[in-house]
Structures are given as structure tokens and as C-alpha cells.
């Protein structure tokens, strides 16, 4: 699938059709061990107001070594807090990256034997947000798709670099 993110009025939106069933896709959003296979591990209290954290270990997403420029982010922890949760269809959490705070929303809906995942992140205010966040989420969702399809994950960093160039060209 060759979708791209869009930013309108400070909202980043990506849609991705994934192999179902919905409960399986949901488990990759809320189970820290499964989430670590495509995005970031860590746990959070699965209730509105629940707190937790994300732990980023990009070196474990594929066999490709982490480039030197990104090694300082290995093991980076970021606090999150659950804003809203409606299993297995909706997960919204707040996310802090240093001083910057945003909200990430995952919506799941069944489409036959597939699941439509809609990812929304707000606010997006910097000029390079689409290139940075769009390409990052796109790469992570590529890895999620590989996991759900049971295929070897594509090289994370090479894919990320390719996506960054594509998004930068669109900006």
C-alpha cells in the first residue's frame, strides 16, 4: 500500500489497511512486547488517566544496524498517558518528547478480513513536522504491516531514509 500522511490544520493523519482480525491489530497497540516489535515497548495503564512510558529500541526492529546519528536515541524513554481507550477500536494517548507534547490517536475499523488503522497526531506546527513525523510513522507502520503479515521486517533505517526523502520532496 502506498499511502502518505497529510497535515491539515495542525493534524497529521495516516490511513493503513492491515491484515486482521481487529483484535490482533489491537494487541499490537496495547501489548508492550508486541508494540516493541514495530514501534516502542513499555507499558501503560489501560484506562483513561493511566500513566506509562514508551521505550524506543530501534535496533530491535530489523536486522539493520542503527546509524551513528540515531544511536543516542536507543533506549530513549518517553512518558505517555492514556486519554481514551475503547477496546478494540480506539486508543488515544498523550505523549511528551522533551518540552513538546502531542496526542496520538489510533482508530481501528473492520474492512472485511482487513483492518483500517487511522493514526492521527496533533498538534503539528513546525514546518518539517510532516517530513519528520510522517516518515517516522510511515516507517513504523511498514514494520507493523510486516509483523502482521508474518514476513521479515524491512530494514528500518534504510526505509526511514527513503521515506524522509519522499516526504521532504512533497513539502
N, C-alpha and C positions, 0 to 999 in steps of 0.2 A: 504494500500500500504506500502510495507516495503523497501523503498529506503534509501540509505545512501549518505551522502555527500562524495565528494572526493576532495583532494587537489593535484593539479599538477602544477608545476612551479609557485607556489605562488597564485594560483587561486582556490577558494572554489566554487564548483558547486553542486547544488541540483536540481533535477527534481521532480515535483509533479503533478500528474493528478488530477484535481479538477472538481467538478460539475460546468457546465456552466450556462448561456452563458458567453462569454468573457466579455461583458460589465459589468456584475455583479461582476466577479472576479476583473476587473479593478477598480471598485468603492471601493473595499476593500483595494486597494493600495493607492488611491489618496484622498479619503474622510477621514479626520482625525477622525471623530466619528466612522466610520466603522473600520478603521485601529486600533483604540484603543481597539476594541473587540478581536483582535488576536495578536497585536504586540505593537504598541505605538501610542498614539494620537499625536496631534499637527498639525499645518498647514504649508504649503509651497506654494510659488508662483509657479504655474504650467506652467513654461516657462523656457527655458534654461537660466541659470544665476539667476533664482529666489531663494530667500533665505527662510529658515523656521527653524523649530525645531521639534524634537521628544520628547514626554513626556511619560516616562515609568511608568505605574501603573499596575504592575504585579498582585497586589491584586484584580484587577477587571477582570482578565482573566478567573478565575474559582472560585468556592466556597472554594477552599482550601486556608487556611491562609498562608501568606508568612513566610518562616522560618526566624529565627532571623538573620542568616548570610547574608540574602539578603534584610533585611528591610531598610538598608541605601540607597539602590538604588530606593526605592519607591519615585516617583515624580522626578526622575533624568531627566534632560533636556539635549539634545544633539543637537548641530546645524547641519543642513543639507543644501545642496544647490543643486538645480536641474541642472544636467549636460545635460540631453537629455530627451525629452518626445515626444512620438508619440502615442497618444491615439488610440485605447485601447490595443496597443501591446507592448510598450516599455517604461520603466521608469528607468532612471539612476540618482542616486544622490550620491553626496559626503557626507561623514559622519565623524564627528570628535568625538572621545572619548578621552577626555583629549588631550594628545600630539599625539595620534595615529589618523591617517586619513586613510580612506579607501573609496572605491567606491562600491556601491551596485547596481546591475543591475537586473531588473525583465523583463523577456521576456514572453509574452503570445501568444499562438497559439491554434487555434481551432482544436480539435481532435474529430470529430463527435459532440455529445452533451456534451463533456467534454472539458476542457481547460488544456493544458500543461503549467505549470508555470516552468520556468527555472530561478533560482536565482544564481547569480554569485557575489562573493565578492572578491575584490583584494585590497591590497596585503595581503597574508597570509604568514608570515615569521617566527613566533615563533613556537617552537616545539609543543606546546599544542594548536595551533590555530584550528586544526581540531576538537579536543575534545571540546573546548570551543565554537567556533562559529558554528561548525557543529551540535552539540547537541542543542545549543540555537535556531538556525534557524529551525532545525527539529521539536523542541517542538512548536515553534511559528506557523509553517506550519501545525502541527497537530491541533492546535487551530483554524486556518483559515479553515481547512477542516471541522472541527466540525461545525463552524459557517455556512459555505456554505451548509452543509448537514442538517442544522436545528436540530442538536442534542445538548444535554447538553455538554459543553466543558469538556474534561477530566481534572482531577486535574493537574494543570500546573506544580507545583513544584515536585510532585512525578514523573510525566512524564519526566521532565527535568533531575532529578537524574538518572532515568533509562537510558535515552539517553546518559548522560555523561559516565556512566559505559560501555555502548555498544561501544561508540566511543573510550574511553580510552583503551579498550581491543583490538581494531583494530589498535591503534597507535603503 
